[in-house]
Amino acid sequence: MSLKALANCTYSDLESLVSNLGQPVFRAKQIMEWVFKHYELDPDRMLNLPLKLREELKSKLICMSSEIKEVSKASDKTTKLLISLSDDEAIEMVIIPSHQRITFCLSTQVGCPVGCRFCASGEGGLVRNLKAHEIIEQLYHGIAHSGKFPDNIVFMGIGEGLLNFDNLAEALEKITEADHIGMSPRRITISSSGYVPGIYRLIELGKPFILAVSLHAVDDETRSEIIPGKLRYPIAEILQACDDYENKIGRMVTFEYTMLAGVNDSAAAAEKLAAMARGHHAKVNLIPCNETSEEFKRPAEIDILNFRDILEKTGVTVMLRLEKGGKVAAACGQLRVKHLKKTADND
Ligand code: SF4
């Protein structure tokens, strides 16, 4: 029988575990407090538990299955953690400080099956889905490394989270339920490449998460150059799903738009994006391309600002993502790809 992970345990799981171990049930509450209030997954540090129980927890549960393998810090204090998993696969999480706030960017898969052509994570395709506890453990690594609980969590790291829906939903439940970590869903952003069936499953959860959808283009033809694979949905279906999300969940959707020089950064594209954003009551997040290959270039600063101005002049709320962590390979998956290449070179 496979072991249950401590980060996924419910109170009743822990209650039956401690009872089976001949311990009083109040021990379950103490363990819950360590895990979900003090963000501690190492039984050796749960000092109010008897030594024997700490040892038994280590043998009966997966306590911390992953470890920080490498840390890269940029001059703006954005920190990227390369996290090694129990099967030696690697993922990334990023700690992004900004204006007294701290945001954690978490991964949901090892590799990614969507294969956006500007993205390092999609280069090798999907290796496997992350388990729920592996998603949650990234939060614990971030807290241990930064010494802070995040103000916001964004699922914008490696992977298309909505294609790993069950495990993502289980992790979200533990992160948001009051008797577990208890973070407000309003401070959690789920980013998707526009995987429409996943957006409808997210609606079924009924929680006010922020949905960020990666449009990257205003017409299907251009979009197919950027996201060439079978997992790309037509823009019209994505926009319908966004409307349904806002109507049912009551939260404005964000359109993510990675700007690629000469591909999607024209004034005409900006006008069309502005009309889409207004028509679907969405905000726009402009992300100048972080160059990971020869294929795509970041637009000139002037073109980026002109594009933003066209959107803003029509009353659209635009966020222009200041590049955080470019020097630490912060575009999703770059640090992992660097690690894979290093491993391959040493073989
Ligand atoms: S941008 Fe996101 S969805 Fe696209 S390949 Fe990269 S990780 Fe996957």
Boltz pocket constraint, residues with backbone or C-beta under 6 A from the ligand:
constraints:
  - pocket:
      binder: B
      contacts: [[A, 112], [A, 113], [A, 114], [A, 115], [A, 116], [A, 119], [A, 120], [A, 121], [A, 122], [A, 156], [A, 157], [A, 158], [A, 159], [A, 160], [A, 192], [A, 193], [A, 332]]
      max_distance: 6.0
